[in-house]
Amino acid sequence: MITEWLSYDFARRALVAGVLVALMCAVLAFFVVLRRMTFVGAGIAHAALGGVAIGLVTGLSPLVTAMAFSIGVAWTIGWLSERGRIAEETAIGVLFPTAMAFGIAVISRSGTYRQGQGPVAEAGLVFQTQQFAESSHQ
C-alpha cells in the first residue's frame, strides 16, 4: 500500500517536504525551549483576535491589523521580559488573555456585532450570549 502511494510524484514531494520541515522544526524547537518561549505561537495567534477586532471596527483589513497587532504583542513580550525582568512565558501568559479579552470587548461593543447571530455566537463558543446561556440550562 505504501509503495503504491509513493508511486505518485506529488506524494514523494510531500514526503520529502514533510521530512525537511520536521528536521527544521526539531532544530528550532531546541532554541525555543531553551529560551522558554514554547507558548509563544499559541499566545500570539490568539492575541491576533485583538488586531482582527481593530480591523473590523475601523474598517481596515483585519488581516493587516491582526499582523500589526501580533507584531506589537511579540515586541511587548520581548520588552517585558528584558525590561520587566520576568520570564518570557510569564509575559506571554499575561499578554495572551489580555489581548484576546481586548478583542472580545472591542467586537462586542462595536455596532457590527449582533448578539445571537452568526455561527460563532449561535454556538456560544466565544460570546456567551444570553440565548446560549438559557438554552444550555434547559
C-alpha positions as CSV (number, residue, x, y, z in Angstrom):
1,M,0.0,0.0,0.0
2,I,2.8,2.4,0.8
3,T,4.7,1.6,-2.4
4,E,1.5,2.3,-4.3
5,W,1.1,5.7,-2.6
6,L,4.8,6.6,-3.2
7,S,4.4,5.9,-6.9
8,Y,2.7,9.3,-7.2
9,D,5.1,12.2,-7.8
10,F,3.2,14.6,-5.5
11,A,3.2,12.0,-2.7
12,R,7.0,11.7,-2.9
13,R,7.4,15.5,-2.9
14,A,5.1,15.8,0.0
15,L,7.0,13.2,2.0
16,V,10.3,14.9,1.3
17,A,8.9,18.3,2.2
18,G,7.4,16.8,5.4
19,V,10.7,15.3,6.4
20,L,12.6,18.6,5.8
21,V,10.1,20.6,7.8
22,A,10.3,18.1,10.6
23,L,14.1,18.4,10.7
24,M,14.0,22.2,10.7
25,C,11.3,22.3,13.4
26,A,13.3,19.9,15.5
27,V,16.4,22.2,15.3
28,L,14.3,25.3,16.0
29,A,12.4,23.7,18.8
30,F,15.6,23.3,20.8
31,F,16.2,27.0,20.8
32,V,12.5,27.8,21.5
33,V,12.6,25.6,24.6
34,L,16.0,26.9,25.7
35,R,14.7,30.5,25.6
36,R,11.5,29.4,27.5
37,M,9.2,30.5,24.7
38,T,7.3,27.3,24.0
39,F,3.9,29.1,24.4
40,V,4.7,32.0,22.0
41,G,3.0,30.5,18.9
42,A,-0.3,29.9,20.6
43,G,-0.1,33.2,22.6
44,I,0.5,35.4,19.5
45,A,-2.0,33.5,17.4
46,H,-4.8,34.0,20.0
47,A,-3.7,37.6,20.6
48,A,-4.3,38.3,16.9
49,L,-8.0,38.5,17.8
50,G,-7.4,41.9,19.2
51,G,-6.0,43.0,15.8
52,V,-8.9,41.5,13.9
53,A,-11.3,43.4,16.2
54,I,-9.5,46.7,15.5
55,G,-9.7,46.0,11.8
56,L,-13.4,45.2,11.9
57,V,-14.2,48.3,13.9
58,T,-12.1,50.7,11.9
59,G,-13.0,49.3,8.5
60,L,-9.3,48.4,7.8
61,S,-8.2,45.0,6.6
62,P,-8.5,42.6,9.6
63,L,-5.5,40.6,8.2
64,V,-3.3,43.7,8.2
65,T,-4.4,44.9,11.6
66,A,-4.0,41.4,13.0
67,M,-0.5,41.1,11.7
68,A,0.4,44.6,13.1
69,F,-1.2,43.8,16.5
70,S,0.6,40.4,16.6
71,I,3.9,42.1,15.9
72,G,3.2,44.6,18.7
73,V,2.3,41.8,21.1
74,A,5.5,40.0,20.2
75,W,7.6,43.2,20.7
76,T,5.8,43.8,24.0
77,I,6.6,40.2,25.2
78,G,10.3,40.8,24.4
79,W,10.3,44.2,26.1
80,L,8.6,43.0,29.2
81,S,10.9,40.0,29.5
82,E,14.0,42.2,29.2
83,R,13.0,45.3,31.0
84,G,10.5,43.9,33.4
85,R,12.8,41.1,34.4
86,I,10.1,38.5,34.1
87,A,10.3,35.2,32.2
88,E,9.2,35.2,28.6
89,E,6.5,32.6,29.2
90,T,5.1,34.8,32.1
91,A,4.9,37.8,29.7
92,I,3.2,35.5,27.1
93,G,0.8,34.2,29.7
94,V,-0.1,37.8,30.7
95,L,-0.5,39.2,27.2
96,F,-2.3,36.3,25.7
97,P,-5.6,36.6,27.6
98,T,-5.3,40.4,27.8
99,A,-5.1,40.8,24.1
100,M,-7.8,38.2,23.5
101,A,-10.1,39.9,26.1
102,F,-9.4,43.2,24.4
103,G,-10.5,41.8,21.1
104,I,-13.7,40.3,22.5
105,A,-14.5,43.6,24.3
106,V,-14.0,45.6,21.2
107,I,-16.1,43.3,18.9
108,S,-18.9,43.0,21.5
109,R,-19.1,46.8,21.9
110,S,-18.9,47.6,18.2
111,G,-22.0,48.3,16.1
112,T,-21.1,45.4,13.8
113,Y,-21.6,42.8,16.4
114,R,-25.2,41.4,16.6
115,Q,-25.8,39.3,19.6
116,G,-27.1,35.8,18.9
117,Q,-26.4,35.9,15.2
118,G,-23.7,34.1,13.2
119,P,-22.2,30.6,13.6
120,V,-19.8,31.6,16.4
121,A,-22.4,33.4,18.5
122,E,-25.0,30.7,18.0
123,A,-22.6,28.0,19.0
124,G,-21.7,30.1,22.1
125,L,-18.0,29.4,21.6
126,V,-16.7,32.9,22.0
127,F,-19.5,35.2,23.1
128,Q,-21.6,33.7,25.9
129,T,-24.9,35.2,24.8
130,Q,-28.0,35.2,26.9
131,Q,-29.8,33.0,24.4
132,F,-26.9,30.4,24.6
133,A,-26.8,30.6,28.4
134,E,-30.6,30.0,28.6
135,S,-30.6,27.2,26.0
136,S,-27.7,25.3,27.7
137,H,-29.5,25.2,31.0
138,Q,-32.8,23.7,29.7
